[in-house]
Amino acid sequence: YRSENSGASFQSSLVPGYPGDTSPYAALAQVRTAGSGDPVMAWDNHGRLFMASESSGDPAGTKKTFGDEWVARFENPAGENGNTINDGKAFKGSVIVAKGAAAPNLLGKFHDKTSIEVDRTASACEGNVYFAWSRFTTNGSNIYFVRSTDHGVTWSQPMLLTSSTKNVQDPDIAVTGNGHVYVTYGQGGTLSGQVDGVSYVKSTDCGRTFGNPALITNYIPYDAQDVSAPVPIPSQSSPDDPPSADAEAAGNARDCGDFQDACQSGYTFFRRATTPRSTADQKDTQHEWVYVVFDSTNPITVVPTGSTYGSLSSGVGSQSAAYFTRLDGATGVSTPAVAIDPQQNGHQVFPDITVDNGFMYALWWDSRNDTVYSPKRPIGNDDQGRTYASLQPWTASSSDRGMTWTRSATPLSPVLSNPNYEQFDNRAVPFAGDYLWITSVGNNVFATWTDWRNTVPGTASNGNTFGVAA
């Protein structure tokens, strides 16, 4: 989506290389698969825009998932000195930077969870493009990284960043004012000797090599979970989705809905887990600070749920909050993690953070206005498993680089939205998109989120509502 009037209106288009693309640009696209997810983008200082994504589905329609990662580049058609309103307008090509293994149902080698950043500093690394992702295999997950030193035309071979840790995902890339590159990620504590927390690796040579992983902070995760209890799917007179859309999200202990996605608790909820995000102020040449946010359990709220639902484990629930910490990359020391906007009621999920020239802003989803809130239950669920409008985007700002926060008195949007409409996996399970985004130049800020204000509800077999259109 592109806007040339500061976001007042947008024009939509598809990145070339989509299935059935007959445009003159199709030959420049190397994307080999049928569907994409986790799109990310970043700009350089010269009118170039870089878009990246994972792409999975087999164009032939089989259950194979390729799990590729690719990056596309767009430039000003008149070059660097062209009118800036045309920056990033002309597609110049896309490159596959990592190929997955063609295997059904996300098995084999599968790439996911993308992140991209460009060096916009005055350092020797200026103009470098960096891209990171998670590689999942039967042995666990790791973080991989590539860089481009020629504005996205060619890319390095994938580099393993986390050889000493496993069960890691959600990388994010931050470039400090001196051109050093940081890749942060979340790590799970299911393996011996590894704690739940946010870790990072650092490069001082423009992304060519990285040091060993180090922990920024530990946390108590908030991972929505339940016990699956599938029930038969009723027959349909005709299918209501194309085959590729029926497999958007598989019901399991991470999300609950109807039919094959039903859970023992009777609750309906979307997939969500603790996810760290990070950034740095590329205009700050006085500090080597990386700013990190994550949504995790408020430790004083842990409570038995009285059901199979839980956020720490089945039967153990809690409240989630958006936390902030600042890493000093020069010393390796981070500030104590603090809740940005602590609330007695409501969950806070999917936070993001932006900082530019000293101006810092955070964004998250918040359910403080959920009338049926309880740390024992998923967002928007009452004790009978009925769902309600419960989420809004909220923001906060900091003028002292995260030492103190100014909380917003009102939500970013007045619309209270129900995230639990069953719209995926043949209208059987909800899905919330996994991410919110915020970006800024100085104190000019743009934020994006999804909500369900235009969803037309239908009635599901369990008495809840599912989304039939938007």
C-alpha positions as CSV (number, residue, x, y, z in Angstrom):
1,Y,0.0,0.0,0.0
2,R,1.4,3.3,-1.1
3,S,0.4,6.8,0.0
4,E,1.6,10.1,-1.5
5,N,-0.5,12.3,0.8
6,S,0.8,11.5,4.3
7,G,-1.5,8.5,4.7
8,A,-4.8,10.3,3.9
9,S,-5.4,7.6,1.2
10,F,-3.6,4.6,-0.2
11,Q,-3.2,2.8,-3.4
12,S,-2.7,-1.0,-3.3
13,S,-0.7,-3.3,-5.5
14,L,1.0,-6.7,-5.4
15,V,4.7,-7.2,-5.3
16,P,5.6,-8.7,-8.7
17,G,6.1,-12.4,-8.8
18,Y,2.7,-13.4,-7.5
19,P,0.9,-16.4,-9.1
20,G,-0.4,-15.5,-12.5
21,D,1.7,-12.4,-12.8
22,T,1.8,-11.4,-16.5
23,S,3.1,-7.9,-16.0
24,P,6.4,-6.7,-17.5
25,Y,8.0,-7.0,-14.1
26,A,7.3,-10.7,-13.6
27,A,10.6,-11.6,-15.2
28,L,12.5,-9.6,-12.6
29,A,10.9,-11.6,-9.7
30,Q,12.5,-14.8,-8.4
31,V,9.7,-15.7,-6.0
32,R,8.9,-19.4,-6.7
33,T,5.9,-20.0,-4.4
34,A,2.2,-19.3,-4.2
35,G,1.7,-17.4,-1.0
36,S,3.6,-15.1,1.3
37,G,3.5,-14.0,5.0
38,D,5.3,-11.9,7.6
39,P,6.0,-9.0,5.2
40,V,8.6,-6.4,6.3
41,M,10.1,-3.3,4.8
42,A,12.8,-0.7,5.3
43,W,14.2,2.4,3.5
44,D,17.7,3.6,2.8
45,N,18.8,7.3,2.4
46,H,18.6,7.2,-1.4
47,G,15.0,6.6,-2.3
48,R,15.3,2.8,-2.2
49,L,12.7,0.7,-0.5
50,F,13.3,-3.0,0.4
51,M,10.4,-5.4,1.0
52,A,10.9,-8.9,2.2
53,S,8.7,-11.9,3.1
54,E,8.6,-15.6,3.5
55,S,6.7,-17.6,0.8
56,S,5.5,-21.1,1.3
57,G,2.8,-22.6,-0.8
58,D,3.3,-24.9,-3.9
59,P,1.9,-23.2,-7.0
60,A,0.8,-26.6,-8.2
61,G,-1.6,-26.8,-5.3
62,T,0.0,-29.6,-3.3
63,K,0.5,-29.6,0.5
64,K,4.2,-29.0,0.1
65,T,5.5,-25.9,1.9
66,F,8.7,-24.4,0.4
67,G,9.4,-21.9,3.2
68,D,11.6,-19.6,1.1
69,E,12.8,-16.1,2.1
70,W,13.1,-13.3,-0.5
71,V,13.8,-9.6,-0.7
72,A,12.5,-7.2,-3.3
73,R,14.0,-3.7,-4.1
74,F,12.2,-0.6,-5.3
75,E,13.8,2.6,-6.4
76,N,13.0,6.1,-7.6
77,P,12.5,5.8,-11.4
78,A,14.4,9.0,-11.9
79,G,17.3,7.9,-9.7
80,E,18.5,9.3,-6.4
81,N,18.0,12.9,-7.5
82,G,14.5,12.4,-8.6
83,N,11.4,14.0,-7.0
84,T,11.2,12.3,-3.6
85,I,7.5,11.7,-4.0
86,N,8.5,8.9,-6.4
87,D,11.0,7.3,-4.0
88,G,10.5,3.5,-3.8
89,K,8.1,3.5,-6.7
90,A,9.8,1.4,-9.4
91,F,10.2,-2.4,-8.9
92,K,13.8,-3.5,-9.7
93,G,13.7,-7.2,-8.8
94,S,13.5,-9.7,-6.0
95,V,16.0,-12.3,-4.9
96,I,15.5,-15.5,-2.9
97,V,18.0,-15.3,-0.1
98,A,17.1,-18.7,1.6
99,K,15.4,-21.8,0.2
100,G,13.4,-24.1,2.3
101,A,12.8,-27.8,1.8
102,A,9.7,-28.8,-0.1
103,A,7.8,-30.9,2.5
104,P,4.2,-31.1,3.6
105,N,2.7,-29.3,6.6
106,L,5.7,-27.1,7.5
107,L,8.0,-30.1,8.0
108,G,11.6,-30.3,6.8
109,K,13.5,-27.0,6.7
110,F,11.1,-24.1,7.0
111,H,11.9,-20.4,7.2
112,D,9.7,-18.0,9.0
113,K,9.6,-14.8,11.2
114,T,11.3,-12.1,9.1
115,S,13.1,-8.9,9.9
116,I,14.8,-6.2,7.8
117,E,16.8,-3.0,8.4
118,V,19.0,-0.7,6.4
119,D,22.0,1.3,7.6
120,R,21.1,5.0,7.3
121,T,24.0,6.3,9.5
122,A,27.1,8.3,8.4
123,S,29.3,5.3,9.1
124,A,31.3,3.1,6.6
125,C,28.3,0.7,6.6
126,E,25.8,3.3,5.2
127,G,23.5,1.7,2.6
128,N,24.0,-1.9,3.7
129,V,20.8,-3.9,3.9
130,Y,20.3,-6.6,6.6
131,F,17.8,-9.4,6.7
132,A,17.2,-12.0,9.4
133,W,14.8,-14.9,10.0
134,S,14.1,-18.1,11.9
135,R,14.9,-21.5,10.5
136,F,12.7,-24.3,11.8
137,T,13.7,-28.0,11.5
138,T,12.8,-31.1,13.4
139,N,15.8,-30.3,15.7
140,G,14.4,-26.9,16.8
141,S,15.0,-23.4,15.5
142,N,17.8,-21.0,14.9
143,I,18.4,-17.4,13.6
144,Y,20.0,-16.8,10.2
145,F,21.2,-13.6,8.7
146,V,22.2,-12.2,5.3
147,R,23.4,-8.8,4.1
148,S,23.7,-6.9,0.9
149,T,26.4,-4.3,0.2
150,D,25.1,-3.4,-3.3
151,H,21.6,-2.1,-2.5
152,G,19.9,-5.4,-2.6
153,V,21.1,-6.6,-6.0
154,T,23.1,-9.6,-4.5
155,W,23.2,-11.1,-1.0
156,S,25.6,-13.0,1.2
157,Q,25.2,-16.7,2.0
158,P,22.9,-17.3,5.1
159,M,24.9,-17.1,8.3
160,L,23.9,-19.0,11.5
161,L,23.8,-16.6,14.4
162,T,22.7,-18.9,17.2
163,S,24.9,-22.0,17.2
164,S,25.0,-22.1,21.0
165,T,21.3,-21.7,21.6
166,K,18.2,-23.5,20.3
167,N,14.4,-22.9,20.4
168,V,14.8,-19.3,19.3
169,Q,12.7,-17.1,17.0
170,D,11.3,-13.6,16.3
171,P,14.6,-11.9,15.3
172,D,14.7,-8.1,14.9
173,I,17.5,-5.9,13.6
174,A,18.7,-2.7,15.1
175,V,21.5,-0.5,13.7
176,T,23.2,2.0,16.2
177,G,24.6,5.4,15.2
178,N,28.1,4.0,14.7
179,G,26.9,1.4,12.2
180,H,27.0,-1.6,14.5
181,V,24.4,-4.2,13.9
182,Y,22.4,-6.0,16.6
183,V,20.0,-8.9,16.0
184,T,17.7,-9.5,19.0
185,Y,15.5,-12.6,19.4
186,G,13.4,-14.5,21.9
187,Q,14.6,-17.8,23.3
188,G,12.6,-20.5,25.0
189,G,13.6,-22.2,28.2
190,T,12.5,-25.7,27.3
191,L,16.1,-26.9,26.8
192,S,18.5,-27.6,29.6
193,G,20.6,-24.6,30.8
194,Q,18.6,-22.1,28.7
195,V,16.3,-19.4,30.2
196,D,13.2,-17.7,28.8
197,G,14.3,-14.2,27.7
198,V,15.5,-11.8,25.1
199,S,19.0,-12.4,23.7
200,Y,21.2,-10.7,21.0
201,V,24.2,-11.0,18.8
202,K,26.4,-8.0,17.7
203,S,28.4,-7.2,14.6
204,T,31.1,-4.4,14.6
205,D,32.1,-5.0,10.9
206,C,28.9,-4.0,9.0
207,G,27.2,-7.4,9.4
208,R,30.1,-9.5,8.1
209,T,30.7,-11.4,11.3
210,F,28.9,-11.6,14.7
211,G,29.9,-12.3,18.3
212,N,28.5,-14.9,20.6
213,P,24.9,-14.7,21.8
214,A,24.3,-12.8,25.1
215,L,21.2,-12.4,27.3
216,I,19.6,-9.0,27.6
217,T,16.9,-9.9,30.1
218,N,14.9,-12.9,31.1
219,Y,11.2,-13.0,31.5
220,I,8.2,-15.2,32.4
221,P,6.6,-15.9,29.1
222,Y,2.9,-15.5,28.2
223,D,2.1,-18.3,25.8
224,A,-1.6,-18.9,25.3
225,Q,-2.2,-22.7,25.3
226,D,-4.9,-25.3,25.8
227,V,-5.6,-29.0,25.3
228,S,-7.0,-29.9,21.9
229,A,-10.4,-31.6,21.9
230,P,-11.4,-31.9,18.2
231,V,-15.0,-32.7,17.2
232,P,-16.2,-33.8,13.8
233,I,-16.5,-31.2,11.0
234,P,-20.0,-31.1,9.6
235,S,-20.4,-31.5,5.8
236,Q,-20.7,-28.5,3.6
237,S,-22.9,-28.1,0.6
238,S,-20.0,-26.4,-1.2
239,P,-16.6,-25.1,-0.2
240,D,-16.4,-21.5,0.9
241,D,-12.7,-21.0,0.5
242,P,-10.0,-21.7,-2.1
243,P,-7.9,-24.7,-1.0
244,S,-4.9,-22.5,0.0
245,A,-7.0,-20.4,2.4
246,D,-8.3,-23.5,4.3
247,A,-4.8,-24.0,5.8
248,E,-4.0,-20.5,7.0
249,A,-3.8,-21.6,10.7
250,A,-4.0,-25.1,12.2
251,G,-5.9,-25.5,15.4
252,N,-3.7,-26.9,18.2
253,A,-2.8,-26.0,21.8
254,R,-1.7,-22.5,20.7
255,D,-5.2,-21.4,19.5
256,C,-8.8,-22.7,20.0
257,G,-11.9,-22.4,18.0
258,D,-14.5,-24.8,16.6
259,F,-14.7,-28.4,15.2
260,Q,-11.1,-29.7,14.6
261,D,-9.8,-26.6,16.4
262,A,-11.9,-27.0,19.6
263,C,-10.2,-27.2,23.0
264,Q,-11.3,-28.7,26.3
265,S,-11.8,-25.4,28.0
266,G,-14.4,-24.3,25.6
267,Y,-12.7,-21.0,25.0
268,T,-12.0,-19.4,21.7
269,F,-8.7,-17.5,21.3
270,F,-6.0,-16.5,18.7
271,R,-2.4,-17.6,18.7
272,R,-0.1,-15.4,20.7
273,A,3.1,-15.7,22.6
274,T,5.8,-13.5,24.1
275,T,7.5,-11.6,21.2
276,P,10.4,-9.2,21.5
277,R,11.0,-6.2,19.2
278,S,13.9,-3.9,19.1
279,T,15.3,-0.7,17.4
280,A,18.0,1.9,17.7
281,D,18.3,5.6,17.0
282,Q,20.5,5.8,13.9
283,K,20.9,9.5,14.4
284,D,22.4,9.0,17.9
285,T,26.2,9.0,17.6
286,Q,26.8,9.5,21.3
287,H,25.4,6.1,22.5
288,E,25.3,2.5,21.4
289,W,21.8,1.9,22.8
290,V,19.3,-0.7,21.6
291,Y,15.7,-0.3,22.7
292,V,13.7,-3.5,23.3
293,V,10.0,-4.2,24.1
294,F,8.3,-7.5,24.8
295,D,5.0,-8.8,26.1
296,S,5.3,-11.2,29.0
297,T,3.7,-12.4,32.2
298,N,3.3,-9.9,35.1
299,P,4.7,-12.2,37.8
300,I,2.3,-11.0,40.6
301,T,-0.7,-12.1,38.5
302,V,0.0,-15.8,38.2
303,V,-3.2,-17.7,39.1
304,P,-4.9,-21.1,38.6
305,T,-7.3,-21.0,35.8
306,G,-9.7,-23.8,36.8
307,S,-9.6,-25.1,33.3
308,T,-7.2,-26.6,30.7
309,Y,-6.5,-23.1,29.4
310,G,-3.3,-21.4,30.6
311,S,-0.6,-18.8,29.7
312,L,2.3,-20.4,31.6
313,S,1.1,-24.0,31.3
314,S,-2.2,-25.8,31.1
315,G,-4.2,-24.7,34.1
316,V,-1.9,-21.8,35.1
317,G,-2.8,-18.3,33.8
318,S,-1.6,-14.7,34.2
319,Q,-1.8,-11.1,33.0
320,S,0.5,-10.0,30.1
321,A,2.1,-6.6,30.1
322,A,4.3,-4.7,27.6
323,Y,7.8,-4.3,29.0
324,F,10.8,-2.1,28.0
325,T,14.5,-2.4,28.5
326,R,17.5,-0.5,27.1
327,L,20.7,-2.3,26.2
328,D,24.0,-0.4,26.2
329,G,25.8,-2.4,23.4
330,A,29.1,-0.8,24.3
331,T,29.1,-2.4,27.8
332,G,26.6,-5.2,27.5
333,V,24.6,-3.8,30.4
334,S,20.8,-3.4,30.2
335,T,18.3,-1.4,32.3
336,P,15.8,-3.4,34.5
337,A,12.8,-4.3,32.5
338,V,9.8,-2.2,33.4
339,A,6.1,-2.2,32.4
340,I,5.5,0.8,30.0
341,D,2.0,1.4,31.1
342,P,1.0,-0.9,34.1
343,Q,-2.7,-1.6,34.4
344,Q,-4.7,-3.6,37.0
345,N,-7.0,-4.9,34.3
346,G,-6.4,-6.1,30.8
347,H,-3.7,-7.9,28.7
348,Q,-1.1,-6.1,26.6
349,V,0.2,-7.9,23.5
350,F,2.2,-7.5,20.3
351,P,4.2,-4.4,21.3
352,D,6.5,-2.5,18.9
353,I,8.9,0.5,19.4
354,T,10.4,3.2,17.2
355,V,12.9,5.9,17.9
356,D,14.4,8.6,15.7
357,N,16.5,11.7,16.7
358,G,15.6,11.2,20.3
359,F,11.9,10.8,19.9
360,M,10.6,7.4,21.1
361,Y,7.2,5.8,20.8
362,A,5.7,2.4,21.7
363,L,2.5,0.7,20.5
364,W,0.7,-2.4,21.7
365,W,-2.7,-4.0,21.8
366,D,-4.5,-3.5,25.1
367,S,-7.6,-5.1,26.6
368,R,-8.0,-2.8,29.7
369,N,-11.5,-2.0,28.5
370,D,-12.5,-5.7,28.2
371,T,-15.6,-5.9,30.4
372,V,-15.0,-9.7,31.0
373,Y,-11.2,-9.5,31.6
374,S,-9.7,-12.1,33.9
375,P,-6.1,-13.4,34.1
376,K,-7.7,-16.8,34.2
377,R,-9.1,-16.5,30.7
378,P,-8.0,-15.6,27.2
379,I,-8.6,-12.1,25.9
380,G,-12.3,-11.3,25.3
381,N,-13.7,-14.5,26.9
382,D,-16.2,-14.7,29.7
383,D,-16.5,-17.7,32.0
384,Q,-19.0,-19.4,29.6
385,G,-16.6,-19.1,26.7
386,R,-18.5,-16.3,25.0
387,T,-16.4,-13.7,23.2
388,Y,-16.7,-9.9,23.2
389,A,-15.0,-6.8,21.7
390,S,-11.9,-6.4,23.9
391,L,-8.9,-4.9,22.1
392,Q,-7.6,-1.4,21.2
393,P,-4.2,-0.1,20.1
394,W,-2.6,2.0,22.8
395,T,0.6,4.1,22.7
396,A,3.2,5.8,25.0
397,S,6.1,8.1,24.4
398,S,9.4,8.9,26.0
399,S,11.6,12.0,25.7
400,D,14.5,10.7,27.8
401,R,15.3,7.5,25.9
402,G,13.1,5.2,27.9
403,M,13.9,6.3,31.5
404,T,10.3,7.6,31.9
405,W,7.2,7.2,29.8
406,T,4.3,9.5,29.0
407,R,1.2,7.3,28.9
408,S,-1.6,8.1,26.5
409,A,-4.9,9.1,28.1
410,T,-6.9,7.6,25.3
411,P,-6.5,4.6,22.9
412,L,-5.1,5.3,19.5
413,S,-8.4,4.1,18.1
414,P,-11.8,4.5,19.9
415,V,-13.0,1.2,18.3
416,L,-13.1,-1.8,20.7
417,S,-12.7,-4.8,18.6
418,N,-13.3,-8.6,19.0
419,P,-10.2,-10.6,18.0
420,N,-11.9,-14.0,18.4
421,Y,-13.9,-14.2,15.2
422,E,-13.3,-17.6,13.7
423,Q,-12.1,-16.6,10.2
424,F,-9.3,-19.0,9.4
425,D,-8.9,-22.8,8.8
426,N,-12.4,-23.0,7.2
427,R,-14.0,-20.6,9.7
428,A,-12.9,-22.7,12.6
429,V,-10.2,-20.7,14.4
430,P,-9.3,-17.0,15.0
431,F,-6.0,-15.4,13.9
432,A,-4.8,-12.0,14.9
433,G,-1.8,-11.5,12.6
434,D,1.0,-11.7,15.1
435,Y,2.3,-8.2,14.7
436,L,1.6,-4.5,15.2
437,W,4.0,-1.9,13.7
438,I,5.1,1.7,14.5
439,T,7.6,3.9,12.7
440,S,8.7,7.5,12.9
441,V,10.8,10.3,11.6
442,G,11.5,12.7,14.4
443,N,8.1,13.2,16.1
444,N,6.1,12.3,13.0
445,V,4.7,8.8,13.8
446,F,2.8,6.2,11.8
447,A,1.2,3.1,13.3
448,T,-0.6,0.1,11.8
449,W,-2.7,-2.6,13.4
450,T,-5.4,-5.0,12.4
451,D,-8.9,-5.1,13.9
452,W,-12.3,-6.6,13.2
453,R,-14.6,-3.6,13.0
454,N,-15.8,-4.5,9.5
455,T,-16.3,-8.2,10.2
456,V,-19.8,-9.5,9.5
457,P,-20.5,-12.1,12.2
458,G,-22.2,-15.5,11.8
459,T,-23.2,-18.0,14.4
460,A,-20.8,-20.9,15.2
461,S,-21.8,-24.3,16.5
462,N,-20.4,-23.5,20.0
463,G,-22.6,-20.3,20.2
464,N,-19.7,-17.9,19.4
465,T,-19.5,-15.8,16.3
466,F,-17.3,-16.4,13.3
467,G,-16.4,-13.9,10.6
468,V,-18.1,-14.5,7.3
469,A,-16.9,-11.3,5.5
470,A,-15.0,-8.1,6.0
